Amino acid sequence: MAPGKRKTVAGVSAELSAAEETSKRRKSVIDAVAKEFICPISLELPVEPVTAEDGRVYNRADIQKHIDNADDDNLRSPVTGAPMGPTLVPAVQVQNTLHALIEGGAVEDDSAERLKQFTATKKKAEDGDPEAMCDLGDWYYAGCNGLHQDYKQAYVWCSRAAALNSVRGMADKGILLYTGQGVGKDEVEGGVLLGVAAGRDNALACYNLGVEYYDGDSGLPKNHTLAKYWLTKALELNQDDEKNTGVDLRDIIIEICERKLGELAESES
């Protein structure tokens, strides 16, 4: 180092302290920006930010539930209590800002957990991960994890997964086609997909085939022999920790399978 340019330990320490202080200030500003967008209902950063007629930004699923639960002539702002209309407008700039902050690791607050999960899952799905596609499809179908219920989006994502030979995607797509949710009803294609997925040990597909053969009122004929076969298989798969339909559906499906199999046993005795 040239004469006169040598830095003292004290000088280096001062520079590091200044840089650390600048970093803290930037982090404080970023946190303040993010907190401005926290949904007043969920108290979390919005997964799908929208602007309501009161001028506030909300998560779509949460404000939509507020609107749906209000009396037709008495919809009021959750924040001010003043009357407001039901129109919601996507807050695209807010969404872009939040996603940039999340992807850059700039937001670490607990209020960002749902948004972090959605952002990470959507990135995996867009990169071609069929399991992530199915997760998104399931969330849109159920209207959970911060997303509003949207059967069309559910169909889009499970179709993309099915096209990649995902058994789970085939089962989900088959159910939507068979029921006509988010897409034109097609019992033939839906039944074929359910059959393929069930044949490859998808618990949800086995369950749906069993119920359809049990009821015999949605395109498939009532057939207690096939109903017993598929319900038994669905029950066995749901009792397998590696092949079940997941905690959200597992217990429900087991209960229904056991009840219907019991009824079938009684009818045969």
Disulfide bonds with the S-S distance in Angstrom:
none
